[in-house]
Amino acid sequence: MIKVENLVYEYYMGEKEEKFRALDGINLTIAEGEFLAIIGANGSGKSTLAKHLNGLLLPSQGEVWVDGLNTKQEKDIWSIRQEVGMVFQNPDNQIVAAIVEEDVAFGPENLGIPPAEIRKRVSDALKVVGMEKWCNHPPHLLSGGQKQRVAIAGALALGSKYLILDEPTAMLDPVGRREVLKTIKQLNEEKNLTVILITHYMEEAAEADRVVVMNSGKAILEGTPEEIFIQVEKLKSLALDVPPITELAFLLRREGLDLPLDIFRIDEMVRYICPYL
């Protein structure tokens, strides 16, 4: 598991170098095989937390443990980063090679993995994300969704068992978003890959096993999507949305229809509304 204990992160900002606390006492446990979504308004600390989970940032106070390894221990940091892969918002910033399979092989090559094992890992990773047909294509000719799937394959080729995705669909069109989310869900359900998804899209968060809501560096809400998204007014007070179908249910309830608030999908809404038609 990944375990975060009393995590505080501070840095200095501005000409006066005033201390700013970006994370303030975070406690969080992420179990192997879990699909966790982290949501929050801009500046809430989501990405800062994510960068602590694989040692890109180190705590000012508190601890982060990955399978018993402490991110503060320099000798363990490379092992942690093999365990915890990360995919960022802009796929173009992660492309380092002129051919797809070379890009996926970049990480394992830098770890000194034998060539035969690298070839197997690259082939397996591209197959898992559905990009094996494009193995010899230049990445710049791919769509945004395809590039993100290649980036995910790169993390898988490292042997990562935890995958952090920091707003991976923010720069994609709806088709690309669906491609990436489908890939993420398949990896979690079929490969038991632990997924930590940071997103502004509430319908993506609704697919997770658990949702953490952040505000001003604190984790203020935690629970299943049903437990979180029924708190429509609370989320709106935090400048957050809810899944569109959930908001529709909320508005219809205000008009007098007896509908549950934990509706996330169109087919569920159809089932509940049909008796009123």
VOMIZA-824267 format. One record per residue (C-alpha): residue in one letter; residue number from 1; z, y, x. Coordinates in steps of 0.02 Angstrom, whole numbers, m for minus. Each point is the difference from the previous one (the first is absolute). Example, Ala and Ser with C-alpha at 12.3 -4.5 7.8 and 13.67 -1.06 7.14 Angstrom:
2
r->A&k->1&z->390&y->m225&x->615
r->S&k->2&z->m33&y->172&x->69
END
This chain:
277
r->M&k->1&z->0&y->0&x->0
r->I&k->2&z->m7&y->184&x->43
r->K&k->3&z->170&y->82&x->m14
r->V&k->4&z->31&y->188&x->4
r->E&k->5&z->181&y->53&x->21
r->N&k->6&z->62&y->179&x->m24
r->L&k->7&z->m163&y->68&x->71
r->V&k->8&z->m1&y->184&x->46
r->Y&k->9&z->m145&y->88&x->84
r->E&k->10&z->11&y->180&x->59
r->Y&k->11&z->m120&y->111&x->95
r->Y&k->12&z->m11&y->181&x->52
r->M&k->13&z->m126&y->117&x->m80
r->G&k->14&z->m58&y->180&x->10
r->E&k->15&z->20&y->130&x->135
r->K&k->16&z->189&y->m5&x->m18
r->E&k->17&z->m5&y->m190&x->15
r->E&k->18&z->109&y->m24&x->m152
r->K&k->19&z->53&y->m179&x->m33
r->F&k->20&z->m83&y->m80&x->m150
r->R&k->21&z->59&y->m164&x->m76
r->A&k->22&z->m152&y->m96&x->m60
r->L&k->23&z->95&y->m160&x->m43
r->D&k->24&z->178&y->4&x->m60
r->G&k->25&z->98&y->m163&x->m8
r->I&k->26&z->m134&y->m125&x->m52
r->N&k->27&z->59&y->m178&x->m35
r->L&k->28&z->m136&y->m124&x->m43
r->T&k->29&z->m34&y->m187&x->16
r->I&k->30&z->m178&y->m67&x->m11
r->A&k->31&z->m11&y->m188&x->m24
r->E&k->32&z->m137&y->m108&x->72
r->G&k->33&z->m141&y->m21&x->m126
r->E&k->34&z->50&y->153&x->m103
r->F&k->35&z->m120&y->133&x->m64
r->L&k->36&z->94&y->165&x->11
r->A&k->37&z->m70&y->168&x->m53
r->I&k->38&z->74&y->164&x->63
r->I&k->39&z->m38&y->156&x->m100
r->G&k->40&z->53&y->182&x->9
r->A&k->41&z->m67&y->176&x->3
r->N&k->42&z->m74&y->76&x->158
r->G&k->43&z->136&y->28&x->129
r->S&k->44&z->118&y->m129&x->m76
r->G&k->45&z->4&y->m105&x->159
r->K&k->46&z->m112&y->m146&x->m48
r->S&k->47&z->m111&y->0&x->153
r->T&k->48&z->145&y->40&x->116
r->L&k->49&z->90&y->m155&x->m66
r->A&k->50&z->m156&y->m106&x->22
r->K&k->51&z->m17&y->52&x->183
r->H&k->52&z->177&y->m61&x->32
r->L&k->53&z->m40&y->m175&x->m61
r->N&k->54&z->m108&y->m40&x->151
r->G&k->55&z->80&y->112&x->128
r->L&k->56&z->m124&y->144&x->0
r->L&k->57&z->154&y->108&x->m30
r->L&k->58&z->177&y->m42&x->52
r->P&k->59&z->158&y->41&x->m100
r->S&k->60&z->106&y->151&x->41
r->Q&k->61&z->141&y->m100&x->m78
r->G&k->62&z->9&y->m173&x->m77
r->E&k->63&z->m101&y->m157&x->34
r->V&k->64&z->m163&y->m84&x->m46
r->W&k->65&z->m11&y->m189&x->22
r->V&k->66&z->m158&y->m106&x->m10
r->D&k->67&z->37&y->m186&x->m3
r->G&k->68&z->158&y->32&x->101
r->L&k->69&z->m85&y->116&x->126
r->N&k->70&z->63&y->179&x->14
r->T&k->71&z->m134&y->135&x->14
r->K&k->72&z->112&y->96&x->122
r->Q&k->73&z->m18&y->m139&x->128
r->E&k->74&z->m149&y->43&x->108
r->K&k->75&z->m21&y->m181&x->56
r->D&k->76&z->m29&y->m53&x->m182
r->I&k->77&z->m117&y->137&x->m57
r->W&k->78&z->m164&y->m92&x->34
r->S&k->79&z->63&y->m156&x->m89
r->I&k->80&z->47&y->109&x->m149
r->R&k->81&z->m172&y->82&x->m4
r->Q&k->82&z->m84&y->m169&x->m2
r->E&k->83&z->108&y->m49&x->m148
r->V&k->84&z->m24&y->164&x->m94
r->G&k->85&z->m180&y->58&x->m19
r->M&k->86&z->m43&y->173&x->m63
r->V&k->87&z->m151&y->70&x->m92
r->F&k->88&z->m15&y->189&x->m19
r->Q&k->89&z->m80&y->115&x->m126
r->N&k->90&z->m165&y->37&x->87
r->P&k->91&z->m92&y->m160&x->51
r->D&k->92&z->m113&y->97&x->119
r->N&k->93&z->151&y->41&x->108
r->Q&k->94&z->29&y->m185&x->32
r->I&k->95&z->m176&y->m52&x->45
r->V&k->96&z->m15&y->m22&x->189
r->A&k->97&z->m153&y->m111&x->24
r->A&k->98&z->m186&y->4&x->m42
r->I&k->99&z->m1&y->m170&x->m88
r->V&k->100&z->119&y->m63&x->m135
r->E&k->101&z->54&y->m160&x->88
r->E&k->102&z->28&y->96&x->163
r->D&k->103&z->112&y->122&x->m92
r->V&k->104&z->104&y->m140&x->m75
r->A&k->105&z->13&y->m82&x->171
r->F&k->106&z->63&y->159&x->85
r->G&k->107&z->185&y->m30&x->m34
r->P&k->108&z->7&y->m184&x->51
r->E&k->109&z->m99&y->38&x->158
r->N&k->110&z->129&y->129&x->51
r->L&k->111&z->136&y->m130&x->m24
r->G&k->112&z->m87&y->m114&x->125
r->I&k->113&z->m33&y->m138&x->m126
r->P&k->114&z->m125&y->m132&x->63
r->P&k->115&z->m181&y->31&x->m55
r->A&k->116&z->m15&y->m160&x->m102
r->E&k->117&z->156&y->46&x->m99
r->I&k->118&z->m65&y->178&x->m25
r->R&k->119&z->m164&y->m64&x->m72
r->K&k->120&z->96&y->m111&x->m122
r->R&k->121&z->117&y->140&x->m51
r->V&k->122&z->m142&y->123&x->m27
r->S&k->123&z->m100&y->m125&x->m103
r->D&k->124&z->151&y->m48&x->m105
r->A&k->125&z->54&y->181&x->m28
r->L&k->126&z->m173&y->59&x->m55
r->K&k->127&z->m15&y->m148&x->m117
r->V&k->128&z->170&y->37&x->m79
r->V&k->129&z->m49&y->180&x->m41
r->G&k->130&z->m175&y->m48&x->m56
r->M&k->131&z->m92&y->86&x->142
r->E&k->132&z->m70&y->m148&x->98
r->K&k->133&z->m179&y->41&x->m54
r->W&k->134&z->16&y->170&x->86
r->C&k->135&z->68&y->m65&x->165
r->N&k->136&z->m150&y->64&x->100
r->H&k->137&z->m20&y->165&x->m94
r->P&k->138&z->40&y->171&x->73
r->P&k->139&z->159&y->62&x->m87
r->H&k->140&z->m74&y->173&x->m32
r->L&k->141&z->m125&y->m79&x->m121
r->L&k->142&z->139&y->m73&x->m108
r->S&k->143&z->77&y->78&x->m155
r->G&k->144&z->176&y->72&x->7
r->G&k->145&z->72&y->m152&x->m88
r->Q&k->146&z->m87&y->m118&x->119
r->K&k->147&z->65&y->97&x->151
r->Q&k->148&z->178&y->m15&x->m65
r->R&k->149&z->m23&y->m187&x->m22
r->V&k->150&z->m59&y->m9&x->181
r->A&k->151&z->157&y->96&x->51
r->I&k->152&z->105&y->m126&x->m97
r->A&k->153&z->m92&y->m141&x->89
r->G&k->154&z->46&y->80&x->166
r->A&k->155&z->184&y->m8&x->m46
r->L&k->156&z->m17&y->m182&x->m56
r->A&k->157&z->m86&y->m46&x->164
r->L&k->158&z->155&y->60&x->92
r->G&k->159&z->99&y->m132&x->m94
r->S&k->160&z->95&y->127&x->m106
r->K&k->161&z->114&y->m72&x->m134
r->Y&k->162&z->46&y->172&x->m68
r->L&k->163&z->m136&y->123&x->m50
r->I&k->164&z->37&y->186&x->m24
r->L&k->165&z->m133&y->99&x->m90
r->D&k->166&z->25&y->188&x->4
r->E&k->167&z->m100&y->68&x->m147
r->P&k->168&z->m148&y->m113&x->43
r->T&k->169&z->m101&y->48&x->m154
r->A&k->170&z->29&y->189&x->2
r->M&k->171&z->m173&y->38&x->71
r->L&k->172&z->m95&y->m133&x->m98
r->D&k->173&z->m101&y->5&x->m160
r->P&k->174&z->56&y->m108&x->m148
r->V&k->175&z->m107&y->m147&x->56
r->G&k->176&z->73&y->5&x->175
r->R&k->177&z->176&y->14&x->m70
r->R&k->178&z->m25&y->m155&x->m107
r->E&k->179&z->m70&y->m97&x->150
r->V&k->180&z->148&y->42&x->110
r->L&k->181&z->133&y->m30&x->m133
r->K&k->182&z->m78&y->m168&x->m44
r->T&k->183&z->3&y->m49&x->184
r->I&k->184&z->182&y->54&x->18
r->K&k->185&z->53&y->m101&x->m153
r->Q&k->186&z->m94&y->m155&x->58
r->L&k->187&z->82&y->8&x->172
r->N&k->188&z->171&y->15&x->m79
r->E&k->189&z->m23&y->m136&x->m131
r->E&k->190&z->m107&y->m126&x->94
r->K&k->191&z->55&y->27&x->182
r->N&k->192&z->180&y->52&x->m34
r->L&k->193&z->m28&y->156&x->104
r->T&k->194&z->137&y->129&x->m22
r->V&k->195&z->m78&y->163&x->m61
r->I&k->196&z->78&y->173&x->9
r->L&k->197&z->m115&y->119&x->m94
r->I&k->198&z->23&y->188&x->5
r->T&k->199&z->m101&y->78&x->m138
r->H&k->200&z->m24&y->150&x->m114
r->Y&k->201&z->m86&y->m108&x->m130
r->M&k->202&z->128&y->m62&x->m124
r->E&k->203&z->m115&y->m135&x->m69
r->E&k->204&z->m2&y->m76&x->176
r->A&k->205&z->190&y->7&x->12
r->A&k->206&z->9&y->m87&x->m169
r->E&k->207&z->m76&y->m156&x->81
r->A&k->208&z->146&y->m18&x->122
r->D&k->209&z->152&y->m112&x->m15
r->R&k->210&z->116&y->146&x->34
r->V&k->211&z->m15&y->190&x->8
r->V&k->212&z->102&y->122&x->105
r->V&k->213&z->m4&y->184&x->m49
r->M&k->214&z->34&y->126&x->138
r->N&k->215&z->49&y->183&x->m12
r->S&k->216&z->57&y->119&x->137
r->G&k->217&z->20&y->m141&x->126
r->K&k->218&z->105&y->m110&x->m114
r->A&k->219&z->m40&y->m159&x->m97
r->I&k->220&z->59&y->57&x->m172
r->L&k->221&z->m68&y->m137&x->m113
r->E&k->222&z->m37&y->m184&x->29
r->G&k->223&z->m50&y->m138&x->m117
r->T&k->224&z->m142&y->m97&x->m79
r->P&k->225&z->m150&y->101&x->m62
r->E&k->226&z->64&y->m25&x->m178
r->E&k->227&z->171&y->72&x->47
r->I&k->228&z->m75&y->148&x->93
r->F&k->229&z->m144&y->54&x->m110
r->I&k->230&z->95&y->3&x->m164
r->Q&k->231&z->92&y->150&x->75
r->V&k->232&z->m147&y->114&x->m42
r->E&k->233&z->95&y->164&x->m11
r->K&k->234&z->99&y->m36&x->160
r->L&k->235&z->m160&y->m35&x->97
r->K&k->236&z->m84&y->156&x->m66
r->S&k->237&z->150&y->103&x->55
r->L&k->238&z->m37&y->m66&x->176
r->A&k->239&z->m183&y->58&x->m12
r->L&k->240&z->m57&y->m180&x->m22
r->D&k->241&z->m114&y->m78&x->m130
r->V&k->242&z->12&y->m167&x->m87
r->P&k->243&z->m143&y->m122&x->m30
r->P&k->244&z->m119&y->78&x->m129
r->I&k->245&z->28&y->m139&x->m126
r->T&k->246&z->190&y->20&x->17
r->E&k->247&z->m16&y->187&x->m31
r->L&k->248&z->m106&y->m34&x->m154
r->A&k->249&z->137&y->m116&x->m65
r->F&k->250&z->129&y->137&x->35
r->L&k->251&z->m101&y->129&x->m98
r->L&k->252&z->m33&y->m118&x->m145
r->R&k->253&z->186&y->m41&x->m12
r->R&k->254&z->35&y->186&x->m16
r->E&k->255&z->m120&y->1&x->m148
r->G&k->256&z->98&y->m139&x->m84
r->L&k->257&z->m88&y->m162&x->51
r->D&k->258&z->117&y->m142&x->46
r->L&k->259&z->m71&y->m44&x->171
r->P&k->260&z->88&y->m64&x->156
r->L&k->261&z->m5&y->118&x->150
r->D&k->262&z->m32&y->m137&x->128
r->I&k->263&z->m186&y->m13&x->m39
r->F&k->264&z->m109&y->12&x->154
r->R&k->265&z->m166&y->m80&x->m49
r->I&k->266&z->m136&y->37&x->m127
r->D&k->267&z->3&y->m175&x->m75
r->E&k->268&z->187&y->17&x->m33
r->M&k->269&z->m27&y->168&x->m86
r->V&k->270&z->m139&y->m73&x->m107
r->R&k->271&z->114&y->m141&x->m57
r->Y&k->272&z->138&y->120&x->m54
r->I&k->273&z->m113&y->130&x->m81
r->C&k->274&z->m112&y->m119&x->m102
r->P&k->275&z->132&y->m26&x->m138
r->Y&k->276&z->m1&y->189&x->m31
r->L&k->277&z->m188&y->8&x->m26
END
